[in-house]
């Protein structure tokens, strides 16, 4: 199938479907559209899963208690302060229904499932649009002026797709200063930057924190995420959880990663810090692109001139390169696209191909 006929789904990526339509292997594709670790799976995880494969013949722990105990000990939390779920998506869709807030406020542009979760819960969601002229920096003073109380506020930190990071201490102080509003802070991409988690700070009653194992450890297919808050808050959420919501292999993976993942995270951080600088410098030399300042493992780019993101995506597919067309993000036009950092060889191949396409 010609790349022009390959449409992007609402989340981007979908490498299996793209490989099928291009009649190639997934390993033939250069997927810069998914914000996963540039190193792929952590060494040792495949062996750990293989060694525990027989466990799929019986039910997993119904309450994930063994997994949660390791998480609580690692982050000095009390019993009952964390829940494990079928990815962070489970909690994104559960919270709006469980909290029964009168409305929601979503800091945009950001992950589209926040809006879908509010729609599914029948909650009106308003947007708090970030200013592209200020590289989509989150001004907490301006956000404060939009809060009325009894709303659920969605903040992704670092934000997807902009990559902008808000300092955790400032965010913590802000949440504590707004007790009439409830905050869901999504830290799915925080392991890619050197910033401490809100999990390590005092957690007020109006704060819920999302943590993902999928992104930093490159295992989105296993679906594992965590929700952290106060014990009283999570009692309400746990009462609405499905039985056996985390499968056996995801529980095995979660335990292994909590116990053996720190060195891998540090290696990833060192690589991102070095590679992001080199990558953005090269992008900045292409006159048709403006790079949005950010901190995460992905980069938001603004096309200048005649090219649009969907056109560029189709052109790059001819070279088996996948990027994320960001035109379906609220508060972004069809001239924005996002790429995530991969290994040096893949990054260089993308940069050379992009330069040839835009300057021909």
Phi, psi and omega in degrees: 000139179291139181306331182298341180265001182265108181273152177272136176283178188294339181255356185079191177065240180060052187296327181295315180295322180293318178299320179297317183286332176271358180058049178220177177274154176299328180290345178278346185266150175250096188267098175261011183269339183260133185275058182256170178306136177292347182263000182072211181292144176296135178303136178100338183291319180300317178297319179298318179293318179298318181293340181248016185298330181296343182291344179289355179276356174218166187294146174285170174304130186291331183247007178058028191298320181294319178295315182294326179298319179295318179297314181299316180294320183295322185252015176055047178258157175280157176301130180098003181264000180218143173238148174253145183219175178283070188079167176292340180303322180304317183282327177301322181272336180282318187301311181301326178286319185285325186279336177055041174289155183287333180199176179228159175228124184245122177285117186239158003286147181197187183301128189289340181293339176299314179294318181296323179294321178292319177300317181294332180270358181071028180254131177289128180244125175260154178261143168249094187284131176278152187271117179296334179291343179247029180055032176062032177294137180274109177270107185291331177294319177292322178297320179304322182291345181263357182270133181242350183100150180060032174242157175259121184255124179261122176227125175261126186219112355299153187279140173255120020252008189281333182081001181288135179251133170257131182303134185298321180296320177294320180293319178298314179298320181295313180299316180295331181278354182236064187293343181276352177247149178253138185241134170249108180258118182265109182257031183304328184254006181297327179298347180272359179229159179272083179211133182288151183279152173297340178298331182275000181248167176303134184253111179284169184293342183260020183234132170236138184238130176261136176228135184244138172268347188290314192287303187292330182258006173061041183227052182296338182288341179274340175060087177216123177215167183229150173237125182241135176196200175281162180298318181295322178296315186286341173299320179294319183288318182298329181293342180255003183284149176281149175293145177052047183283347176242119186288169185304311184291327176293323176294317177301313181297317181300316179297316181298315184292321178295328183268335187231008189268347188297318181296321178297319179297317180296318177297320179296316179301314181299319179293314181300317181300320180281313187288325181298319180297313180295318183295313182290329175297317179292318177299320182295342179278349178270113189297337183279002184229136169248127181270127177281129181296135181201186186228348190274190180276006178230159185230131175266131183239143180246115180285137177249144177093212191281336186287142173242158188298320181293324177294316180296319179301314181295322180293320180290331177298332177297337179256013179064029176253132179249126173241171179258109172290120186262015184292342179266009170277136174301139176077013174234143179271181180279016177253010179251139171220161183233142175228147177251151182287137176237201178292162186303319181297315179295317179300315181293322177298316178298313183298317179294318180293317179299316181298318179297318182293314186283338185252002181284000000 
